[in-house]
């Protein structure tokens, strides 16, 4: 039995959705964030040395990192090859790109945005104005333009079929759902209708909804 070590409001929500798409039985071990630090609990260190989520265990096998988990689950359980294009094709190469881009280039900018936006609230009282000024400058001059650049790339990619690879859902779309949901929650995407349509479409899927029921509250849904 697969066990998903699932942290609330986190990227591991995608793992639950993937398992629903694969129609694989699994259990959810849910962890709550610390209300002060917003970090995961110490119990996660008992599962993996870095104390991070998501992590899955499948019998004696433990897999961490979302991309690695996706590759493992697709290889082990996507017997009908429904969620990954045929190997050796351009679609397969595109699939690999988007699968790893989601946690690489895409999330880098969004994480920077989150960190710099929270710097002023964690700064000493007398330093808050200075820190706020620096943070705002970094966001406006570097982070926000990079996010806008990437968001336009997503919107353009979705223009033809509404998916990142081919004309039907793949695991790459499931991976990309988190950065798109995160961006949609932090930015005005009125000029990027394909992103809005993608988020609305996947969130309406029965498999997505079942994953939410299993995983509990998820701020981006």
Secondary structure as GFF3:
##gff-version 3
##sequence-region A 1 221
A	DSSP	beta_strand	2	7	.	.	.	ID=ss1
A	DSSP	alpha_helix	13	22	.	.	.	ID=ss2
A	DSSP	beta_strand	26	31	.	.	.	ID=ss3
A	DSSP	three_ten_helix	42	46	.	.	.	ID=ss4
A	DSSP	beta_strand	55	58	.	.	.	ID=ss5
A	DSSP	beta_strand	61	64	.	.	.	ID=ss6
A	DSSP	alpha_helix	66	77	.	.	.	ID=ss7
A	DSSP	alpha_helix	90	101	.	.	.	ID=ss8
A	DSSP	pi_helix	102	106	.	.	.	ID=ss9
A	DSSP	alpha_helix	107	122	.	.	.	ID=ss10
A	DSSP	three_ten_helix	125	127	.	.	.	ID=ss11
A	DSSP	alpha_helix	128	138	.	.	.	ID=ss12
A	DSSP	pi_helix	139	143	.	.	.	ID=ss13
A	DSSP	alpha_helix	144	157	.	.	.	ID=ss14
A	DSSP	alpha_helix	171	186	.	.	.	ID=ss15
A	DSSP	alpha_helix	193	203	.	.	.	ID=ss16
A	DSSP	alpha_helix	206	215	.	.	.	ID=ss17
###
